[in-house]
């Protein structure tokens, strides 16, 4: 008798990842991290909503509409991802002079532009300029893919800079900013490595039969599962780090209201008055 497990590895990883994203949002709200990292929180919200839509709408609506929803959310996620990079850079490198900030940003964007130019194929302009709904979706998909690639390259560069110079600008190891950036750069690096490896294998693989094609698809599924597993570990890392207070964080001491301070503080040349709320009443 063989035991049949009804869930695939992809379904298990999706369930665990979705639950971890919800827990992370609860931690961000409950531990009051939202005000400091609003764009990071927004990126988690968009990723969670996109995963939910992909799960609930698959094979339930028209394929073109389904693709349009996911591609639109991917475009929004790419824009928010760029804002997350800016948010983490500003938080991690406060006090950096503009004479240093501008050249570093130009070099990072130049490396990102070179990666966009030489990484992955570019579709023919005629297919994007068809004027139909399909052409618009293809253009949006290209923007989402290249935007996610640019965000990944910039995130890896930011992670290296934070690890090397973060401690000098109040972004040391025990700060939330560095730990978030470490998670972001780890997930981005895994995404880039798996995507690059799959592209190289697909370019040099000789597909001569249906079996070779199925093996290539199976390898792609394994890379996807590995990437999702790394992202799940990153989510757990963020939950643990953001739940704890960063170095130097102290709880604010409760302050007395101004009126009560005035009543209980001793005046110059006069003895301290008793607290009217705790003084004994005399008949």
C-alpha positions in Angstrom: 0.0 0.0 0.0 1.5 3.3 -1.1 0.8 6.5 0.8 -0.5 9.2 -1.5 0.3 12.8 -0.5 -2.2 15.1 -2.3 0.0 18.2 -2.3 2.8 19.1 -4.6 6.0 20.8 -3.4 4.9 24.0 -5.2 1.6 24.0 -3.3 3.3 23.5 0.0 5.8 26.3 -0.6 2.9 28.6 -1.8 0.9 27.9 1.4 3.9 28.4 3.7 5.0 31.6 1.8 1.6 33.1 1.9 1.2 32.4 5.6 4.7 33.9 6.3 3.8 37.0 4.3 0.7 37.5 6.4 2.7 37.0 9.6 5.3 39.5 8.4 2.6 42.1 7.7 1.2 41.6 11.2 4.7 42.1 12.7 5.2 45.2 10.7 1.9 46.7 11.9 2.0 45.3 15.5 5.6 46.3 16.2 5.1 49.7 14.6 7.6 49.3 11.8 5.2 50.6 9.1 6.0 54.3 9.6 9.8 53.7 9.1 9.5 51.3 6.2 6.3 52.2 4.3 7.5 51.1 0.8 8.9 47.8 2.1 5.5 47.1 3.7 3.8 48.1 0.4 6.0 45.7 -1.5 5.0 42.8 0.8 1.3 43.7 0.4 1.6 43.7 -3.4 3.5 40.4 -3.5 0.9 38.8 -1.2 -2.0 40.1 -3.2 -0.4 38.9 -6.4 0.2 35.4 -5.0 -3.5 35.3 -3.9 -4.8 36.4 -7.3 -2.6 33.9 -9.1 -3.9 31.1 -6.8 -7.6 32.0 -6.8 -8.1 33.2 -10.4 -6.1 30.5 -12.2 -8.5 28.7 -14.7 -11.4 30.7 -13.3 -11.4 33.7 -15.6 -10.3 34.3 -19.2 -6.6 33.7 -19.8 -6.0 37.1 -21.3 -7.7 38.8 -18.4 -5.8 36.7 -15.9 -2.5 37.5 -17.6 -3.4 41.2 -17.6 -4.1 41.3 -13.8 -0.8 39.5 -13.0 1.2 41.6 -15.4 -0.3 44.8 -14.0 0.6 43.8 -10.4 4.1 42.8 -11.6 4.5 46.4 -13.1 3.3 47.9 -9.8 5.6 45.6 -7.9 8.6 46.6 -10.0 8.0 50.3 -9.4 7.5 49.8 -5.7 10.7 47.7 -5.7 12.7 50.7 -7.0 11.2 52.8 -4.2 12.2 50.1 -1.7 15.8 50.4 -2.9 15.7 54.2 -2.5 14.1 53.8 0.9 16.7 51.4 2.2 19.5 53.5 0.8 18.3 56.6 2.4 17.7 54.9 5.7 21.0 53.0 5.7 23.2 55.9 4.6 21.9 58.9 6.4 24.3 61.8 6.5 26.2 60.9 3.3 27.2 64.0 1.4 25.7 64.7 -2.0 29.1 64.7 -3.6 29.4 61.0 -2.7 25.7 60.0 -3.1 25.3 61.2 -6.7 28.4 59.4 -8.2 27.6 56.1 -6.4 24.0 56.3 -7.7 25.1 56.9 -11.2 27.5 54.0 -11.2 24.8 51.7 -9.7 22.3 52.7 -12.4 24.9 52.3 -15.1 25.6 48.7 -14.0 21.8 48.1 -13.9 21.4 49.5 -17.5 24.2 47.3 -18.8 22.6 44.3 -17.2 19.3 45.2 -18.9 21.0 45.6 -22.2 22.8 42.3 -22.3 20.7 40.0 -20.1 17.9 38.1 -21.8 16.4 38.5 -25.2 14.5 41.6 -26.4 11.3 41.1 -28.4 10.8 42.5 -31.8 9.4 46.1 -31.8 6.6 45.1 -34.2 5.1 42.6 -31.7 5.0 45.4 -29.1 3.7 48.0 -31.4 0.8 45.9 -32.8 -1.8 48.3 -31.3 -3.9 45.4 -30.0 -4.5 44.4 -26.4 -2.1 41.5 -26.8 0.7 44.0 -27.9 0.0 46.2 -24.9 0.2 43.1 -22.6 3.5 42.1 -24.2 4.9 45.6 -23.6 3.7 45.6 -20.0 5.3 42.2 -19.5 8.6 43.4 -20.9 8.5 46.4 -18.5 7.8 44.1 -15.6 10.6 41.6 -16.5 13.2 44.3 -17.1 12.0 46.3 -14.1 12.4 43.3 -11.8 15.8 42.6 -13.2 16.9 46.2 -12.6 15.5 46.0 -9.0 17.4 42.8 -8.4 20.7 44.2 -9.7 20.3 47.4 -7.6 19.3 45.4 -4.6 22.4 43.2 -4.7 24.6 46.3 -5.1 22.9 48.0 -2.2 23.4 44.9 -0.1 27.2 44.9 -0.8 27.4 48.6 0.1 25.5 48.1 3.4 27.6 45.2 4.4 30.8 47.1 3.7 30.0 50.6 4.9 26.7 50.4 6.8 28.2 50.5 10.2 29.7 53.9 9.5 26.3 55.4 8.8 24.2 53.9 11.6 23.2 50.8 9.6 25.2 48.1 11.6 24.5 44.5 11.9 21.9 44.8 14.7 19.8 47.4 12.9 16.5 46.6 11.1 17.7 48.4 7.9 20.7 46.1 7.4 18.8 43.0 8.2 16.0 43.9 5.7 18.6 44.7 3.0 20.4 41.4 3.7 17.1 39.6 3.1 16.3 41.6 0.0 19.8 41.1 -1.5 19.7 37.3 -0.7 16.3 36.9 -2.5 17.5 39.0 -5.4 20.7 37.1 -5.8 18.9 33.8 -5.7 16.5 35.0 -8.4 19.3 36.2 -10.6 21.4 33.1 -10.2 18.5 30.7 -11.0 17.2 32.8 -13.9 20.7 33.1 -15.4 21.4 29.4 -15.0 18.1 28.4 -16.6 18.7 30.8 -19.5 22.2 29.4 -20.1 20.9 25.8 -20.0 18.0 26.5 -22.3 20.3 28.3 -24.8 22.8 25.5 -25.0 20.5 22.5 -24.5 19.6 20.4 -27.5 15.9 19.6 -27.4 15.4 16.8 -29.9 12.5 15.0 -28.4 9.5 15.4 -26.1 11.4 13.8 -23.3 14.2 16.4 -23.6 11.6 19.2 -23.5 9.9 17.6 -20.4 13.3 17.4 -18.7 14.0 21.0 -19.3 10.6 22.0 -17.9 11.2 19.8 -14.9 14.5 21.5 -14.3 12.7 24.9 -14.5 10.2 23.7 -11.9 13.1 22.6 -9.6 14.7 26.0 -9.9 11.4 27.7 -9.2 10.9 25.6 -6.0 14.4 26.3 -4.9 13.9 30.1 -5.4 10.6 30.0 -3.5 12.3 28.0 -0.7 15.0 30.7 -0.3 12.4 33.4 -0.3 10.5 31.6 2.4 13.6 31.5 4.5 14.1 35.2 3.9 10.5 35.9 5.1 11.2 33.9 8.3 14.4 36.0 8.8 12.4 39.2 8.4 9.8 38.1 10.9 12.3 37.2 13.5 14.4 40.4 13.0 11.6 42.8 12.8 9.9 41.3 15.9 12.9 42.2 18.0 14.0 45.7 18.7 17.1 47.0 16.9 20.3 48.1 18.7 19.7 51.2 20.8 16.0 51.0 20.7 14.5 51.9 24.1 11.0 52.1 25.2 9.8 55.6 25.8 9.2 56.5 29.4 5.7 57.6 30.2 5.6 61.4 30.6 3.4 63.2 33.1 0.8 65.6 31.8 1.9 69.3 32.0 -0.8 70.2 34.6 0.2 67.4 36.9 3.9 68.2 36.5 3.1 71.8 37.6 1.2 70.5 40.6 3.8 68.1 42.0 7.0 69.8 41.1 8.4 71.9 44.0 8.5 75.7 43.4 11.6 77.6 44.3 11.6 78.5 48.0 8.6 76.4 48.8 8.3 72.8 50.1 7.0 70.2 47.7 3.2 70.0 47.7 1.5 66.7 48.1 -0.1 65.0 45.2 -3.8 66.1 45.3 -4.8 62.7 43.9 -3.1 60.7 46.8 -3.3 63.2 49.7 -5.4 62.1 52.7 -8.7 63.8 53.0 -9.4 65.6 56.2 -13.0 66.0 57.5 
